[in-house]
Amino acid sequence: MSAEYPAARPRRLRRSPAFRRMVAGTRLHPADLILPMFVKEGIDQPQPVASMPGVFQHTRDSLRKAAHEAADAGVSGLILFGIPAVKDARGSAADDPEGILQVALREVSEEVGDAVVVMADTCLDEFTDHGHCGVLTAAGDVDNDATLERYASIAVAQARAGSQMIAPSGMMDGQVGAIRAALDADGFHDVPILAYTAKYASAFFGPFRDAAECAPQFGDRSTHQQDPAGPLEEALREVRLDLAEGADIVMVKPALAYLDVIKQFRDEVDVPVAAYQVSGEYAMIEAAAANGWIDRDRMIMESLVSIKRAGADLILTYWATEVARRL
C-alpha cells in the first residue's frame, strides 16, 4: 500500500522538466518512425497535396532527396506508394518491372537501403482505373481470390526491385499467406511482411486518396476493410490469421481512433506492433494549426506519444522526418 495525501504528493515528480523527463513512461525515438512517401510518374516537379500541407507527390529525383533527408534524421523506414501515368482494370503497372513503384524502389534502396528499411505498399487501388483494391467481378465486386494472385505477383516484383519488406494493405482474406508463399517460391525467404491487419473502413483516409489518386469510382471498401463499429474480437481474429499465415509485424490503421485495438494487439502478440497515423489525422492537426486554434508542435508530439503509449512499437507518420529531427 502506498501512502495517501498529505504524505503522498504525486506532483513532486512533475515539478520540473528534469523530473518529468526522468520518470517519463513513454519515450519516442527516431527509430520508432516510418515515413510514407508518394512518387508519381510523368511529373517534372513535386506536386503538393492540397489536403495534406507539407506532403508531396514526388518526382523520382525529389523522392531520393526526401529519402536521404529521412535517413539522415534517423527514421527507421520508408514506405513507398506509386502513382502510374496509365491505369487499367487489373492494375497492370503494379507489377511491371519498369513501373513507377519498382523503378523508385530500385533507386531509393540503392541510395539509402543500408540506412533505412525501404518497403512498399502492396495493393492495387493506386494502379486500377476503378480505384478499388482488387480485381473486380462482372458484377463489380472485389474478387478476393483473383486479387490474391495479383498481390502475389506484385509482392515478388517489389522484392525483385529491392523492397526490403512487403506491406499488403488490401484486407483480402489470405493475403499474407499468398504473399509469403510467392516470396518463398521466388527465393525471398528473408523478406518480411508488415501486415495491415486491422484496417478500418475509415473516413480518416480521405486526404490519402487525393495523394495517391485512388478514390473508388463507385461504391466503397466496406466489404473488405473492417467496420469501425465492429467487435474487437474481429480484429483479434484477423491478427491470429495473419500470424498463422506468416506475418512478421502486424499493424492497426488508423491509429488515434483505434488506440484500444493497438493496446489489445500489444497484449496479445509476440511480434512488433505498428500503427499508421493516417492522412486525416495529419490533415486535422495541420488545418487547426493553420487557423491558429492549436499549438501544432505540441499536438503532433502528444498524438504520437499516445500511439506509442497504447503499445505501438512502430508508427507510420507523415511527420516522421520532422519529428525525428526534433527528437
N, C-alpha and C positions, 0 to 999 in steps of 0.2 A: 504494500500500500504506500502510495506517495503521500507527502504532506498536503495539507489544504491551506488555503489562504488564512492568515497572512504569512505563514511560513513559506508557502508555495507561491511564487510570483513568476509565471512564465515569461513576463515581459523582460526579466533580467537578461535573457538570451536574445532579445531583439533590440537592445538599446543602442547598438552601433552597427555600422556596415561591417566592421570586422567580426563582431559576434555573429551577425546573420550569415556571413559567408562561412564562418567556421562550422555552423550547425546545419547548413542547408542540406536538406534531404534529397533534393533533385538537382542534378548538375547537367547542363548541356555541354557538349563538346563538339567541335567541328566535325569529328569523325562520325557523329550521330546523323549527319545531314546528307541527303541525296538531292541533287538538283535536276528537275525535269527541264528539258530543252526541246525546242521545236526547230526543225530545219525544213525549208520549203524549196522545192525545185523551181527553177525558172525566174528567180528574182535576183537583182544585182545589188540591192541594198536591204539591210534588215528592215522588216516591216513591224512597227509597233502594234500590239494587240490592244485595241481601244478599251476593251472591258477589263484589261489587266495592266494598268500602268506600270511601266518598267520591264514588261515581258515582251519578247520579240519573236517573230518568225525569222529565223536566221538564214543567211546565206551559208554556204559551206565555209567561206573564209571567216565570217563573223562567228560561226559556231565554234570553230577551232580556237579563236581568240577568247571567247567566253569560257570554253573548256579549260584553257590554260589559267584563266583568272580563278576559276573554281578550284582547280588543283592547287594553285599557289595559296589559296585561302585555307586549304586543309579539309575541304569536304571529302567524304569517303566515296561518293559515286555520282555518276551522271546517268540519267535515263533519257533516251532519245525517242522522239516522235517524228515521223516523216510525213510530209505532205507532198504527194506527187503532182506533176503537171497534168497527168491524164488518169482518170479513174474509170473503172468499169464494174460490172455486177459482181465479179468474183475477186476483185481487188488484186489484179494481176501484178501490180507494181510492188506488192508487199513482199513477194519472194523473188523478185527479179534481182539477179546478182548485180545488175547495174542500176537498180532503182535507187532513189534518193536516200533511203534509210540505210541500205547496205553500203553505198558509197561513203556516207557520213560516218558510219560505224568504222569502216576501214581507216579513214583519215584520222578520226578522233582517237581510236585505240592505238594507232601508230604513234601519235604525238604525246598522249597523256596516259596511256594504258598501264604504264608502270607506276603511276602515282595515284590513280583513282580506278575504281571498278566502273568500266564502261558497259552499259547494258541497254537493252531496247525494249520498248513496249511491244508486246506480241499480240496484235489484234488486227481487225480488218476495217474498222469504222473509218479510219483516215484514208483508206485506199478504195473504198467502194463508192460507186456513184449514187447509191441509195442511202449511204450513211449508217447502215446497220453493221453490227459486229460480226456478221457471218454470212454464209451463203443462204440465199432465200429459196423457199419452195415456190411452186407455181402460184400458190395462194398468198404469197407474201410473208410467210412465217420464216423465222430463222431455223434452218435445218441443223440441228445440233451435231449429228454425226458427220455430215458432209463438211461442216465447219471444222471439225477436229482434224480432218485430213489437210485442210488449208493451214491450220495452226501448226501442224507438224512440219509441213514444208517451209513455212515462214521461219520457224524456230531454227531449223537446220541452216537456212540461208543466212540468218542473222549470226549464228555461231561461226559459219564459214567466213563471214565478213569481219569477225573479230569481236563480236559481242561476248563479254565475259560472264554475263548472266542473262537468263531469259525471263521475261516478266509477263506472263499471259494474263490479260485483263478482261477477256470477253465473257467470263462467267458461264462458259459452256460446261455441262456435265462431262467429266472425264478429261478435261483439257490438260491437266498436269500429267496424267498417265500417258496420254497420247504423245505429248511433247517429250517426256522422259524416254519413252521407247524409241522415238525418232532420233533423238540426240545420241542415245547409246548405240543405235544401229549405225550411225554415221561416225562413230568414234569419239564423240564428245561426252565421254563418261564424266569428265571433271567439270563440266559447265553446270552450275547450279540453277535452280528455278526459284524465283521470287514469285509466289502465287498471290494474285489478287483474290483472296479467299472470301472475304466478306465485303463485297462491293455492292452498295445500295443504289437503288433507282432514285437518285437524289437530285433535287433542284439546285444543289450546290455545284453541280457540274456545268452550269450554263456557260460561263465565260470560257471554259476549256474548249467548248465546241466552236467558239469563234477562233481560238488559237489554232486548233487542229483541223478546222473546216470539216467537221464530221457530224453536224446536226442531222438526225434522221429526216429523210424526205417525207416520211409518213410514219404514223404510229410512234411508239416509244420503246424503251428497253425493259419494261417491267416484267416481261415474260422470262427474262434470264437474270437480271440483277435483282438483288433481294429487296423485299418490301420494307421500307423504313419502320412500319408498324409490326413487322413480323416478329415471331418469338425469338428470344436469344438462343433457344435450342437449335434453331435453324442454322445460325452462324456456327455453332459448335459442331453440328453435323458436317457442315462444309469444311471446317478445319480438320476434322478427323478424316474425311475423304481425301483432302489434298495431301495430308501427311502420309496416308496409306499409298497414294499414287507417287510419292517421291518428292514432295515439296521440301525445299531446304530452308526457306523463310516464308512466313505467312503474313498477309497484310490486311488491314482494315482501311476502307475508303468510303466516305470521307472520314476525317479524324475528329474534329471538335464536337460534332453532334453524336458521336458514337464512342465516347470515352469509356462507357460501360462495356462495350464489346472488346475494346483494346484490353481493358483490365481482365476480362474473362479469358481472353486468349493467353495473356501473360500467365495467369494462374493455371491454365490447362495444358500448355505445350512446353516442350523442352528444346525448341528451336527459336531463333530470333524472331521477334515480332516487329513488323513495320507498320507505319501509319502514313497515309497520304493527306497532307494538309492541302486541300484541293482549291481549284480556281475561285470558287465562290467565297471560301474563307479568306483567301488573299484579297479578292476584289472588295469585300465588305470593309476590311480594315483600311485599304488604300483609299476607298471612296470617303469613308468617315474622316480619315486624316486630312484629305484634300479639302474637306469642308470645315476643318478646324474643330471638329467635335471631340476628338480623342488625341491622346498622346501616342503617336504612331509607333515609336520605337519601343515604348513600354508595353504596348498591346501586342506587338509582334512577339516579344520575348515571353510575355505571360502566356500567350496562346501556345507557344512551343513547349514551355515548361509544363503546362497542364497535360499536353500529349505525352511528354516524357514521364511525368508522374503517374499517369494512368497505366504505364507499362511498356510503351513503345521503345524498342532498342534503336530503331532507325526511323527517321522522319523524312519523307519526301516533301520538300517545300520550295516554292519559287523564291524564297528569301535565303536560300542556302548559302550562297556566296557572301551576301551582305552580313548575315548573322555570323558566319564562320569568321569573318574578318573582325567583327565586334568581339567575339569570344577570345 
